[in-house]
Amino acid sequence: MNTLFENVRVFEQHLGETQYLVLPEEKIKKYVFFSFEIAVKKGDLSYPNRWIRFNDTLIEEEEFSYEDYDLIFSPDKWNAAEVKEAIGDQLNFEIDSEFNNLLSTEEIPLETALKIKEALSEYSYVKKGDAHEVEAFKVAENHFLILDYIAGHNITDEYTKAFKEKVFEEVFKDPLNNTTLLRVGAPPIENSIFSEKGTWYISWRHETDKYSILRKIYDIEDIIPFTSFIRI
């Protein structure tokens, strides 16, 4: 049985060179991802210093509900200008494009808060799909691999199906550093007189021991006898 690729999902990652992350399938969860949005929970509309500024924040999908919020919006100079126009001189400071001065204010009149909400309503995230939804793998506390090329973790594609269709041709273990050398290829074609050798990979466990990493390796066959790798 091809156990290396059972109950896992495989993702390509570019970090200088290409490698593949082999992640336990049951540990991958769905999240709502916020990059730099501002969120206002119900009851906090008049208290801007309680507003939440997200910073590449992941919230587990089953723990998130849009109904918990009066507003979720992305700050920019355009909606800041609309807020300024809506409230006029009701506040004694300008609304900057990042809303920093508003978020440092303890309390504003409810009338003003409602005008701000109305001005931002067309920009607000109000239903499923408004925010970016991703799959992610938790590596450690506050450390996630976001399995989405948009979210900046250099994930470029998923190769689960491609790897699960491969078979092991040769496997070697290095007991000194717990790395594995393997050649994997397509299943043999019945009655075919042609056989194409598979691709060599070196595999090791991530430092957290939560998942494995695969990287292609070339011109290895002739030097295996001179290494500490042992055929298994």
Beta strands, then each sheet from edge to edge (+ up, - down):
strand 1: 8-14
strand 2: 18-24
strand 3: 28-34
strand 4: 38-41
strand 5: 52-53
strand 6: 57-60
strand 7: 69-73
strand 8: 132-140
strand 9: 143-146
strand 10: 155-158
strand 11: 167-174
strand 12: 179-185
strand 13: 199-205
strand 14: 212-216
strand 15: 230-231
sheet 1: 10+ 1- 2+ 14- 13+ 12- 11+ 15-
sheet 2: 6+ 3- 8+ 9-
sheet 3: 5+ 4- 7+
end
